[in-house]
Amino acid sequence: MHSKQIAYILLLTAPGKDEKVLDNLRSIPEVSEATLVFGEFDIYAMIEVENINELNQVTTKIRKIEGITKTSTLIKSNLK
């Protein structure tokens, strides 16, 4: 059985752009969860893909969304 590759992306947005960025994120099929958060970043998103190449494609698409000023991608470990 092949398990999905999961990554968490933390996003910082330009002032006043968080809701528009959130709407754009939620329209991407590989984004299984996206929500506004308080703290250093404005949005948290969870990505589920088949492999690291697909993750690269999705993160590249996300980084092109207007209003995003910074991202940090965390790839879930499969270690127990």
MOCOR-V700915 format. One record per residue. OMEGA is omega in whole degrees, 0 to 359 (999 if undefined). BURIAL is + if it has 9 or more other C-alpha atoms within 8 Angstrom, else -. D_LAST is the distance of its C-alpha to the last C-alpha in Angstrom with 2 decimals. Layout:
OMEGA BURIAL D_LAST
OMEGA BURIAL D_LAST
//
This chain:
182 - 17.10
179 - 16.49
180 - 14.17
172 - 15.61
181 + 14.90
176 + 14.72
177 + 16.33
180 + 17.90
175 + 21.40
185 + 23.41
173 + 27.11
183 + 30.23
173 + 33.45
180 + 37.13
177 - 38.99
183 - 39.76
188 + 37.64
182 + 34.47
178 - 35.54
177 - 36.75
180 + 33.55
178 + 31.57
179 - 33.86
179 + 33.36
183 + 29.56
178 + 29.72
180 - 31.91
186 - 29.27
182 - 27.68
177 - 24.23
183 + 24.10
179 + 22.54
175 + 23.08
183 + 25.36
173 - 26.86
179 + 28.97
174 - 27.51
178 - 29.17
183 - 28.47
179 - 28.43
183 + 27.70
185 + 29.53
173 + 27.23
177 + 23.57
174 + 22.67
182 + 19.68
175 + 20.03
182 + 18.83
181 + 19.93
184 + 19.75
183 - 19.21
177 - 19.57
177 - 23.35
177 + 23.64
178 + 21.66
179 - 24.24
182 - 27.05
180 + 25.95
176 - 25.41
177 - 28.79
181 - 30.39
182 - 29.04
179 - 30.32
180 - 33.75
180 + 34.12
178 - 37.12
177 + 36.50
180 + 33.12
181 - 33.59
173 - 30.08
172 + 26.52
184 - 23.13
178 - 20.33
181 - 16.63
181 - 14.37
178 - 11.06
174 - 8.15
177 - 6.44
181 - 3.78
999 - 0.00
//
